[in-house]
Amino acid sequence: METAPKRIMVYGVTGSGKTTLARMIGEATGLPWHSVDDLTWEADWTPASEEVQRERISAICEQEAWVLDTAYRKWLDIPLARVDLIVGLDYPRWFSLWRLFRRTVARVVDKRPICNGNVENLRQMLSRDSILVWHFRSYKKKRATIEQFEREQGRYQVIRLRSQRETDTWLRSL
């Protein structure tokens, strides 16, 4: 009988719904879930140092059970050393970009605090450092990383979900 995974990392393109899925996995399984952005961004959109990020992620990954909503390349080695299951959200660009755009506009309008009290604003949304621009810069790399995870199947289990319907079906199976 196969044991249920206790260390799960959700990985996908920007705007694919990683945080929402990680939270839902945590609710469905009882595993503690963690928002990586809360661990990596300080007030005023100041990134925590790489050393601090690695310490925070290491402390989580040393635990017996966890769900991470992503992993940044600079410390991807830490969760990969212990992960049981990688859930790859590999949605079409139009789908994830639409989600990201809708979410970003909503946050600009409602000023809802995220990432340790930070607030998104119109200037950020339209800047060269915008999360929307980041989507275009990172999309191919993140999809290639999911493909790499699949090639390394055996080190850990990988589930690649290509649509919201597939994700919903998989989540119900938990």
Beta strands, then each sheet from edge to edge (+ up, - down):
strand 1: 7-12
strand 2: 33-34
strand 3: 41-42
strand 4: 46-47
strand 5: 66-68
strand 6: 85-89
strand 7: 157-161
sheet 1: 2+ 5+ 1+ 6+ 7+
sheet 2: 3+ 4-
end
